[in-house]
């Protein structure tokens, strides 16, 4: 199916830009994710989002998705703890560099008050 470039709709834009080397790199990354993910349904849902953006490192982009996904109550329900430890060892510093949240700046913003939104003119 994939050899003939017949892929699910969520993958068309990403997959159509790949050459044969890129396709094999994608399959290796996908296979890695499939082995560490406890839920293949979650993996496919995550990839629908991840593949909408250009991805140079599919495993890292999945890691970023995991870190920001608020729908997950317990990461261990989606990915094994050993696999998460491995991903943290490999990608945590890169993630911190890319998404550096300065705690002092966030504290200055204060808590968000939804009631203030009721007074907006639009």
LONU-669547 format. One record per atom (N, C-alpha, C): residue in one letter; chain; atom name; x, y, z. Coordinates in Angstrom, 2 decimals. Atoms other than C-alpha are relative to their C-alpha. Last residue first. Layout:
N
[r 'a' 'A' 'CA' [X Y Z]] ...
This chain:
122
[r 'x' 'A' 'N' [0.36 0.82 1.16]] [r 'x' 'A' 'CA' [-16.83 41.97 20.72]] [r 'x' 'A' 'C' [-0.48 -1.37 0.39]] [r 'x' 'A' 'N' [1.02 -0.61 0.86]] [r 'x' 'A' 'CA' [-16.68 44.74 23.33]] [r 'x' 'A' 'C' [-0.43 -0.86 -1.18]] [r 'x' 'A' 'N' [-0.56 -0.36 1.30]] [r 'x' 'A' 'CA' [-14.88 42.62 25.96]] [r 'x' 'A' 'C' [-1.10 0.51 -0.93]] [r 'x' 'A' 'N' [0.10 -1.44 0.23]] [r 'x' 'A' 'CA' [-16.40 42.75 29.43]] [r 'x' 'A' 'C' [0.56 0.44 -1.35]] [r 'x' 'A' 'N' [1.40 -0.38 0.20]] [r 'x' 'A' 'CA' [-17.13 39.04 29.73]] [r 'x' 'A' 'C' [-0.17 1.47 -0.34]] [r 'x' 'A' 'N' [0.33 0.16 1.41]] [r 'x' 'A' 'CA' [-13.43 38.22 29.22]] [r 'x' 'A' 'C' [-1.44 0.41 -0.29]] [r 'x' 'A' 'N' [-0.43 -1.22 0.69]] [r 'x' 'A' 'CA' [-12.62 39.62 32.65]] [r 'x' 'A' 'C' [-0.36 -0.05 -1.48]] [r 'x' 'A' 'N' [1.07 -1.00 -0.14]] [r 'x' 'A' 'CA' [-14.71 36.79 34.10]] [r 'x' 'A' 'C' [0.37 1.32 -0.66]] [r 'x' 'A' 'N' [0.95 0.13 1.10]] [r 'x' 'A' 'CA' [-12.23 34.26 32.68]] [r 'x' 'A' 'C' [-1.10 1.06 0.08]] [r 'x' 'A' 'N' [1.34 -0.16 -0.57]] [r 'x' 'A' 'CA' [-9.50 35.42 35.06]] [r 'x' 'A' 'C' [-1.01 0.03 -1.14]] [r 'x' 'A' 'N' [0.95 -0.47 1.00]] [r 'x' 'A' 'CA' [-6.10 34.09 34.01]] [r 'x' 'A' 'C' [-1.39 0.04 0.62]] [r 'x' 'A' 'N' [1.02 0.95 0.41]] [r 'x' 'A' 'CA' [-3.68 33.78 36.88]] [r 'x' 'A' 'C' [-0.95 0.64 -0.99]] [r 'x' 'A' 'N' [1.06 0.27 -0.96]] [r 'x' 'A' 'CA' [-0.65 36.01 37.05]] [r 'x' 'A' 'C' [-0.98 -1.03 -0.54]] [r 'x' 'A' 'N' [1.28 -0.06 0.71]] [r 'x' 'A' 'CA' [1.37 37.25 34.10]] [r 'x' 'A' 'C' [-1.17 -0.22 0.95]] [r 'x' 'A' 'N' [0.39 -1.40 0.13]] [r 'x' 'A' 'CA' [4.32 38.01 36.35]] [r 'x' 'A' 'C' [-1.35 0.14 -0.69]] [r 'x' 'A' 'N' [0.55 -0.44 -1.28]] [r 'x' 'A' 'CA' [4.52 34.33 37.34]] [r 'x' 'A' 'C' [-0.49 1.44 -0.07]] [r 'x' 'A' 'N' [1.33 0.57 -0.14]] [r 'x' 'A' 'CA' [4.94 33.35 33.69]] [r 'x' 'A' 'C' [-0.66 0.42 1.31]] [r 'x' 'A' 'N' [0.91 -0.73 0.89]] [r 'x' 'A' 'CA' [7.85 35.74 33.30]] [r 'x' 'A' 'C' [-1.43 -0.52 0.12]] [r 'x' 'A' 'N' [0.16 -1.34 -0.55]] [r 'x' 'A' 'CA' [9.58 34.31 36.36]] [r 'x' 'A' 'C' [-0.95 0.83 -0.85]] [r 'x' 'A' 'N' [0.97 0.03 -1.10]] [r 'x' 'A' 'CA' [8.95 30.74 35.18]] [r 'x' 'A' 'C' [-0.24 1.40 0.58]] [r 'x' 'A' 'N' [-0.61 -0.70 -1.12]] [r 'x' 'A' 'CA' [10.73 31.34 31.87]] [r 'x' 'A' 'C' [-1.04 0.13 1.11]] [r 'x' 'A' 'N' [1.00 -0.80 -0.68]] [r 'x' 'A' 'CA' [9.28 28.74 29.54]] [r 'x' 'A' 'C' [0.64 0.61 1.24]] [r 'x' 'A' 'N' [-0.48 -0.49 -1.29]] [r 'x' 'A' 'CA' [11.96 27.46 27.21]] [r 'x' 'A' 'C' [-1.03 0.94 0.60]] [r 'x' 'A' 'N' [1.20 -0.51 -0.67]] [r 'x' 'A' 'CA' [10.19 25.58 24.44]] [r 'x' 'A' 'C' [0.37 0.46 1.41]] [r 'x' 'A' 'N' [0.97 -0.46 0.99]] [r 'x' 'A' 'CA' [13.04 24.93 22.01]] [r 'x' 'A' 'C' [-1.21 0.67 0.64]] [r 'x' 'A' 'N' [-0.58 -1.08 0.79]] [r 'x' 'A' 'CA' [15.84 24.70 24.54]] [r 'x' 'A' 'C' [-1.02 0.61 -0.95]] [r 'x' 'A' 'N' [-0.16 -1.17 -0.87]] [r 'x' 'A' 'CA' [13.71 22.70 26.97]] [r 'x' 'A' 'C' [0.59 1.18 -0.76]] [r 'x' 'A' 'N' [1.34 -0.53 -0.28]] [r 'x' 'A' 'CA' [12.63 20.31 24.20]] [r 'x' 'A' 'C' [0.09 1.26 0.86]] [r 'x' 'A' 'N' [0.42 -0.65 1.24]] [r 'x' 'A' 'CA' [16.23 19.82 23.06]] [r 'x' 'A' 'C' [-1.37 0.65 0.19]] [r 'x' 'A' 'N' [-0.80 -1.22 0.14]] [r 'x' 'A' 'CA' [17.25 19.11 26.64]] [r 'x' 'A' 'C' [-0.39 0.77 -1.26]] [r 'x' 'A' 'N' [0.42 -1.02 -0.97]] [r 'x' 'A' 'CA' [14.36 16.65 27.10]] [r 'x' 'A' 'C' [0.77 1.31 -0.15]] [r 'x' 'A' 'N' [0.58 -1.22 0.55]] [r 'x' 'A' 'CA' [14.94 14.75 23.84]] [r 'x' 'A' 'C' [-0.28 1.12 1.00]] [r 'x' 'A' 'N' [-0.44 -0.38 1.34]] [r 'x' 'A' 'CA' [17.18 11.71 24.38]] [r 'x' 'A' 'C' [-0.45 1.42 -0.38]] [r 'x' 'A' 'N' [-1.47 -0.04 0.07]] [r 'x' 'A' 'CA' [16.94 11.15 28.11]] [r 'x' 'A' 'C' [0.47 0.57 -1.33]] [r 'x' 'A' 'N' [-0.45 -1.13 -0.82]] [r 'x' 'A' 'CA' [13.25 12.09 28.11]] [r 'x' 'A' 'C' [1.52 0.14 -0.05]] [r 'x' 'A' 'N' [0.30 -1.22 0.75]] [r 'x' 'A' 'CA' [12.57 9.70 25.22]] [r 'x' 'A' 'C' [0.45 1.24 0.76]] [r 'x' 'A' 'N' [-0.93 -0.05 1.13]] [r 'x' 'A' 'CA' [14.35 6.88 27.07]] [r 'x' 'A' 'C' [-0.22 1.26 -0.83]] [r 'x' 'A' 'N' [-1.31 -0.34 -0.56]] [r 'x' 'A' 'CA' [12.42 7.63 30.26]] [r 'x' 'A' 'C' [1.04 0.12 -1.10]] [r 'x' 'A' 'N' [0.05 -1.43 -0.31]] [r 'x' 'A' 'CA' [9.20 7.64 28.25]] [r 'x' 'A' 'C' [1.31 0.47 0.60]] [r 'x' 'A' 'N' [-0.10 -0.74 1.27]] [r 'x' 'A' 'CA' [10.10 4.26 26.75]] [r 'x' 'A' 'C' [-0.02 1.50 0.25]] [r 'x' 'A' 'N' [-1.37 0.16 0.50]] [r 'x' 'A' 'CA' [10.78 2.82 30.19]] [r 'x' 'A' 'C' [0.20 0.78 -1.29]] [r 'x' 'A' 'N' [-0.86 -0.90 -0.78]] [r 'x' 'A' 'CA' [7.51 4.29 31.50]] [r 'x' 'A' 'C' [1.45 -0.11 -0.44]] [r 'x' 'A' 'N' [-0.59 0.67 -1.16]] [r 'x' 'A' 'CA' [5.53 2.65 28.71]] [r 'x' 'A' 'C' [0.96 0.94 0.72]] [r 'x' 'A' 'N' [-1.37 0.42 0.32]] [r 'x' 'A' 'CA' [3.53 4.98 26.49]] [r 'x' 'A' 'C' [0.61 -0.64 1.24]] [r 'x' 'A' 'N' [-0.25 -0.17 1.43]] [r 'x' 'A' 'CA' [-0.16 5.81 26.36]] [r 'x' 'A' 'C' [1.34 -0.57 -0.41]] [r 'x' 'A' 'N' [1.10 0.65 0.71]] [r 'x' 'A' 'CA' [-1.56 4.76 29.74]] [r 'x' 'A' 'C' [0.22 0.04 -1.51]] [r 'x' 'A' 'N' [-0.23 1.45 0.02]] [r 'x' 'A' 'CA' [1.81 5.50 31.34]] [r 'x' 'A' 'C' [-1.15 -0.76 -0.66]] [r 'x' 'A' 'N' [-0.83 0.36 1.15]] [r 'x' 'A' 'CA' [1.37 9.14 30.35]] [r 'x' 'A' 'C' [0.21 -1.49 -0.12]] [r 'x' 'A' 'N' [-1.14 0.79 -0.45]] [r 'x' 'A' 'CA' [-1.50 9.43 32.84]] [r 'x' 'A' 'C' [0.80 -0.42 -1.22]] [r 'x' 'A' 'N' [-0.08 -0.10 -1.45]] [r 'x' 'A' 'CA' [-4.22 12.04 32.49]] [r 'x' 'A' 'C' [1.25 -0.70 0.53]] [r 'x' 'A' 'N' [-0.57 1.17 -0.66]] [r 'x' 'A' 'CA' [-3.66 12.51 28.78]] [r 'x' 'A' 'C' [0.07 0.25 1.50]] [r 'x' 'A' 'N' [1.05 1.02 -0.11]] [r 'x' 'A' 'CA' [-6.03 15.03 27.18]] [r 'x' 'A' 'C' [0.50 -1.26 0.72]] [r 'x' 'A' 'N' [0.69 -0.10 -1.28]] [r 'x' 'A' 'CA' [-3.61 17.85 27.96]] [r 'x' 'A' 'C' [-1.09 -1.05 0.17]] [r 'x' 'A' 'N' [1.35 0.57 0.10]] [r 'x' 'A' 'CA' [-1.29 16.90 25.12]] [r 'x' 'A' 'C' [-0.66 -0.02 1.38]] [r 'x' 'A' 'N' [1.02 -1.05 -0.01]] [r 'x' 'A' 'CA' [1.67 19.30 25.36]] [r 'x' 'A' 'C' [-1.43 -0.53 0.00]] [r 'x' 'A' 'N' [-0.26 -0.95 -1.07]] [r 'x' 'A' 'CA' [4.42 16.86 26.36]] [r 'x' 'A' 'C' [-1.10 1.07 0.11]] [r 'x' 'A' 'N' [0.28 0.60 -1.30]] [r 'x' 'A' 'CA' [3.00 14.08 24.23]] [r 'x' 'A' 'C' [0.13 1.01 1.13]] [r 'x' 'A' 'N' [1.45 0.16 -0.08]] [r 'x' 'A' 'CA' [2.95 16.29 21.12]] [r 'x' 'A' 'C' [-0.40 -0.59 1.35]] [r 'x' 'A' 'N' [0.53 -1.35 -0.25]] [r 'x' 'A' 'CA' [6.56 17.28 21.79]] [r 'x' 'A' 'C' [-1.52 -0.07 0.13]] [r 'x' 'A' 'N' [-0.34 -0.33 -1.39]] [r 'x' 'A' 'CA' [7.48 13.58 22.04]] [r 'x' 'A' 'C' [-0.55 1.37 0.38]] [r 'x' 'A' 'N' [0.95 0.75 -0.81]] [r 'x' 'A' 'CA' [5.64 12.88 18.75]] [r 'x' 'A' 'C' [0.23 0.29 1.49]] [r 'x' 'A' 'N' [1.27 -0.70 0.14]] [r 'x' 'A' 'CA' [7.68 15.65 17.14]] [r 'x' 'A' 'C' [-1.12 -0.70 0.77]] [r 'x' 'A' 'N' [-0.05 -1.21 -0.83]] [r 'x' 'A' 'CA' [10.83 14.07 18.54]] [r 'x' 'A' 'C' [-1.32 0.77 -0.08]] [r 'x' 'A' 'N' [0.04 0.44 -1.40]] [r 'x' 'A' 'CA' [9.90 10.65 17.10]] [r 'x' 'A' 'C' [0.03 1.22 0.92]] [r 'x' 'A' 'N' [1.35 0.42 -0.37]] [r 'x' 'A' 'CA' [9.03 12.15 13.71]] [r 'x' 'A' 'C' [-0.11 -0.40 1.47]] [r 'x' 'A' 'N' [-0.25 1.08 -0.95]] [r 'x' 'A' 'CA' [12.31 14.00 13.33]] [r 'x' 'A' 'C' [-1.35 -0.41 0.58]] [r 'x' 'A' 'N' [-1.34 0.50 0.30]] [r 'x' 'A' 'CA' [12.34 16.33 10.35]] [r 'x' 'A' 'C' [0.35 -1.18 0.89]] [r 'x' 'A' 'N' [-0.66 0.72 -1.08]] [r 'x' 'A' 'CA' [8.59 16.85 10.44]] [r 'x' 'A' 'C' [1.36 -0.49 -0.47]] [r 'x' 'A' 'N' [-1.15 0.72 0.54]] [r 'x' 'A' 'CA' [6.70 19.36 8.37]] [r 'x' 'A' 'C' [0.79 -0.59 1.16]] [r 'x' 'A' 'N' [-1.16 -0.88 0.04]] [r 'x' 'A' 'CA' [3.45 20.16 10.10]] [r 'x' 'A' 'C' [1.16 -0.78 -0.59]] [r 'x' 'A' 'N' [0.49 -1.22 0.65]] [r 'x' 'A' 'CA' [0.19 18.34 9.39]] [r 'x' 'A' 'C' [1.12 1.03 -0.12]] [r 'x' 'A' 'N' [-0.33 0.00 1.42]] [r 'x' 'A' 'CA' [2.14 15.15 10.15]] [r 'x' 'A' 'C' [-0.58 1.19 -0.75]] [r 'x' 'A' 'N' [-1.43 -0.20 0.22]] [r 'x' 'A' 'CA' [2.12 15.82 13.89]] [r 'x' 'A' 'C' [0.32 0.13 -1.48]] [r 'x' 'A' 'N' [-0.40 -1.36 -0.34]] [r 'x' 'A' 'CA' [-1.66 16.28 14.13]] [r 'x' 'A' 'C' [1.46 0.26 -0.37]] [r 'x' 'A' 'N' [0.85 -0.88 0.81]] [r 'x' 'A' 'CA' [-2.72 13.15 12.29]] [r 'x' 'A' 'C' [0.36 1.45 0.26]] [r 'x' 'A' 'N' [-0.66 -0.21 1.30]] [r 'x' 'A' 'CA' [0.29 11.46 13.89]] [r 'x' 'A' 'C' [-0.84 0.85 -0.93]] [r 'x' 'A' 'N' [-1.11 -0.95 -0.17]] [r 'x' 'A' 'CA' [-1.21 11.99 17.34]] [r 'x' 'A' 'C' [0.66 0.29 -1.34]] [r 'x' 'A' 'N' [0.59 -1.32 -0.26]] [r 'x' 'A' 'CA' [-4.48 10.31 16.35]] [r 'x' 'A' 'C' [1.08 1.07 0.13]] [r 'x' 'A' 'N' [0.56 -0.48 1.27]] [r 'x' 'A' 'CA' [-2.55 7.41 14.82]] [r 'x' 'A' 'C' [-0.65 1.37 0.16]] [r 'x' 'A' 'N' [-1.09 -0.31 0.92]] [r 'x' 'A' 'CA' [-0.44 6.99 17.95]] [r 'x' 'A' 'C' [-0.53 0.57 -1.30]] [r 'x' 'A' 'N' [-0.55 -1.29 -0.42]] [r 'x' 'A' 'CA' [-3.51 7.18 20.19]] [r 'x' 'A' 'C' [1.13 0.43 -0.94]] [r 'x' 'A' 'N' [1.03 -1.00 0.32]] [r 'x' 'A' 'CA' [-5.16 4.39 18.20]] [r 'x' 'A' 'C' [0.51 1.38 0.37]] [r 'x' 'A' 'N' [-0.22 -0.36 1.40]] [r 'x' 'A' 'CA' [-1.92 2.38 18.38]] [r 'x' 'A' 'C' [-1.04 1.02 -0.47]] [r 'x' 'A' 'N' [1.26 -0.11 0.72]] [r 'x' 'A' 'CA' [-2.18 2.47 22.15]] [r 'x' 'A' 'C' [0.27 0.45 -1.44]] [r 'x' 'A' 'N' [0.88 1.06 -0.48]] [r 'x' 'A' 'CA' [0.76 1.24 24.20]] [r 'x' 'A' 'C' [-1.32 -0.01 -0.74]] [r 'x' 'A' 'N' [1.35 -0.49 -0.32]] [r 'x' 'A' 'CA' [3.21 3.31 22.19]] [r 'x' 'A' 'C' [-0.87 -1.18 0.43]] [r 'x' 'A' 'N' [0.01 -0.61 -1.33]] [r 'x' 'A' 'CA' [6.84 2.20 22.39]] [r 'x' 'A' 'C' [-1.38 0.47 0.43]] [r 'x' 'A' 'N' [-0.50 0.90 -1.03]] [r 'x' 'A' 'CA' [6.80 -0.33 19.54]] [r 'x' 'A' 'C' [-0.10 0.60 1.40]] [r 'x' 'A' 'N' [0.98 1.08 -0.18]] [r 'x' 'A' 'CA' [4.56 1.74 17.28]] [r 'x' 'A' 'C' [0.44 -0.96 1.10]] [r 'x' 'A' 'N' [1.15 -0.52 -0.75]] [r 'x' 'A' 'CA' [6.77 4.77 17.79]] [r 'x' 'A' 'C' [-1.02 -1.08 0.28]] [r 'x' 'A' 'N' [-0.46 -0.32 -1.35]] [r 'x' 'A' 'CA' [9.88 2.87 16.69]] [r 'x' 'A' 'C' [-1.16 0.47 0.87]] [r 'x' 'A' 'N' [-0.17 1.29 -0.66]] [r 'x' 'A' 'CA' [8.02 1.43 13.69]] [r 'x' 'A' 'C' [0.47 0.20 1.45]] [r 'x' 'A' 'N' [1.34 0.49 -0.33]] [r 'x' 'A' 'CA' [6.87 4.93 12.72]] [r 'x' 'A' 'C' [0.09 -1.33 0.76]] [r 'x' 'A' 'N' [0.50 -0.82 -1.11]] [r 'x' 'A' 'CA' [10.46 6.20 12.92]] [r 'x' 'A' 'C' [-1.38 -0.48 0.44]] [r 'x' 'A' 'N' [-0.81 0.34 -1.17]] [r 'x' 'A' 'CA' [11.73 3.32 10.76]] [r 'x' 'A' 'C' [-0.49 0.77 1.23]] [r 'x' 'A' 'N' [0.41 1.32 -0.48]] [r 'x' 'A' 'CA' [8.83 3.78 8.34]] [r 'x' 'A' 'C' [0.80 -0.43 1.22]] [r 'x' 'A' 'N' [1.32 -0.11 -0.64]] [r 'x' 'A' 'CA' [9.52 7.52 8.06]] [r 'x' 'A' 'C' [-0.43 -1.34 0.58]] [r 'x' 'A' 'N' [-0.25 -0.66 -1.29]] [r 'x' 'A' 'CA' [13.22 6.91 7.38]] [r 'x' 'A' 'C' [-1.31 0.15 0.76]] [r 'x' 'A' 'N' [-0.55 1.02 -0.90]] [r 'x' 'A' 'CA' [12.18 4.42 4.67]] [r 'x' 'A' 'C' [0.31 0.59 1.37]] [r 'x' 'A' 'N' [1.06 0.97 -0.31]] [r 'x' 'A' 'CA' [9.91 7.01 3.06]] [r 'x' 'A' 'C' [0.52 -1.06 0.97]] [r 'x' 'A' 'N' [0.88 -0.59 -1.01]] [r 'x' 'A' 'CA' [12.59 9.68 3.30]] [r 'x' 'A' 'C' [-1.11 -0.94 0.41]] [r 'x' 'A' 'N' [-0.77 -0.01 -1.25]] [r 'x' 'A' 'CA' [15.05 7.47 1.41]] [r 'x' 'A' 'C' [-0.84 0.55 1.14]] [r 'x' 'A' 'N' [-0.06 1.36 -0.53]] [r 'x' 'A' 'CA' [12.43 6.78 -1.28]] [r 'x' 'A' 'C' [0.77 -0.08 1.32]] [r 'x' 'A' 'N' [-0.61 0.90 0.98]] [r 'x' 'A' 'CA' [11.69 10.48 -1.76]] [r 'x' 'A' 'C' [0.10 -1.38 0.65]] [r 'x' 'A' 'N' [-1.16 0.83 -0.34]] [r 'x' 'A' 'CA' [9.23 12.26 0.47]] [r 'x' 'A' 'C' [0.54 -0.75 -1.21]] [r 'x' 'A' 'N' [-1.24 -0.76 0.15]] [r 'x' 'A' 'CA' [6.98 15.17 -0.51]] [r 'x' 'A' 'C' [1.25 -0.84 0.22]] [r 'x' 'A' 'N' [-0.22 -0.29 1.42]] [r 'x' 'A' 'CA' [3.92 12.98 -1.15]] [r 'x' 'A' 'C' [1.30 0.75 -0.24]] [r 'x' 'A' 'N' [-0.55 1.15 0.70]] [r 'x' 'A' 'CA' [4.13 11.51 2.36]] [r 'x' 'A' 'C' [0.34 0.32 -1.45]] [r 'x' 'A' 'N' [-1.32 0.35 -0.51]] [r 'x' 'A' 'CA' [3.65 14.70 4.31]] [r 'x' 'A' 'C' [0.66 -1.03 -0.90]] [r 'x' 'A' 'N' [-0.88 -1.16 0.20]] [r 'x' 'A' 'CA' [0.76 16.05 2.23]] [r 'x' 'A' 'C' [1.43 -0.33 0.44]] [r 'x' 'A' 'N' [-0.25 -0.30 1.41]] [r 'x' 'A' 'CA' [-0.89 12.63 1.92]] [r 'x' 'A' 'C' [1.00 1.14 -0.17]] [r 'x' 'A' 'N' [-1.42 0.11 0.33]] [r 'x' 'A' 'CA' [-0.50 11.49 5.53]] [r 'x' 'A' 'C' [0.34 0.51 -1.39]] [r 'x' 'A' 'N' [-0.78 -0.83 -0.91]] [r 'x' 'A' 'CA' [-3.84 12.56 7.02]] [r 'x' 'A' 'C' [1.48 0.01 -0.35]] [r 'x' 'A' 'N' [0.09 -1.43 0.32]] [r 'x' 'A' 'CA' [-5.62 11.20 3.95]] [r 'x' 'A' 'C' [0.88 0.87 0.88]] [r 'x' 'A' 'N' [1.17 -0.68 -0.57]] [r 'x' 'A' 'CA' [-4.42 7.64 4.56]] [r 'x' 'A' 'C' [0.05 1.50 -0.26]] [r 'x' 'A' 'N' [-0.10 -0.23 -1.44]] [r 'x' 'A' 'CA' [-1.72 6.38 2.16]] [r 'x' 'A' 'C' [-1.28 0.64 0.51]] [r 'x' 'A' 'N' [1.39 -0.06 -0.41]] [r 'x' 'A' 'CA' [-1.48 4.91 -1.32]] [r 'x' 'A' 'C' [0.00 0.07 1.52]] [r 'x' 'A' 'N' [0.36 -1.35 -0.44]] [r 'x' 'A' 'CA' [2.07 5.76 -2.34]] [r 'x' 'A' 'C' [-1.50 0.16 0.21]] [r 'x' 'A' 'N' [0.69 -0.60 1.14]] [r 'x' 'A' 'CA' [2.48 2.45 -4.23]] [r 'x' 'A' 'C' [-0.46 1.42 0.29]] [r 'x' 'A' 'N' [-0.97 0.05 1.10]] [r 'x' 'A' 'CA' [5.06 1.40 -1.63]] [r 'x' 'A' 'C' [-0.60 0.65 -1.24]] [r 'x' 'A' 'N' [-0.84 -1.19 -0.07]] [r 'x' 'A' 'CA' [2.64 2.57 1.04]] [r 'x' 'A' 'C' [1.03 0.04 -1.12]] [r 'x' 'A' 'N' [0.82 -1.18 0.00]] [r 'x' 'A' 'CA' [0.00 0.00 0.00]] [r 'x' 'A' 'C' [0.88 1.26 0.00]] 
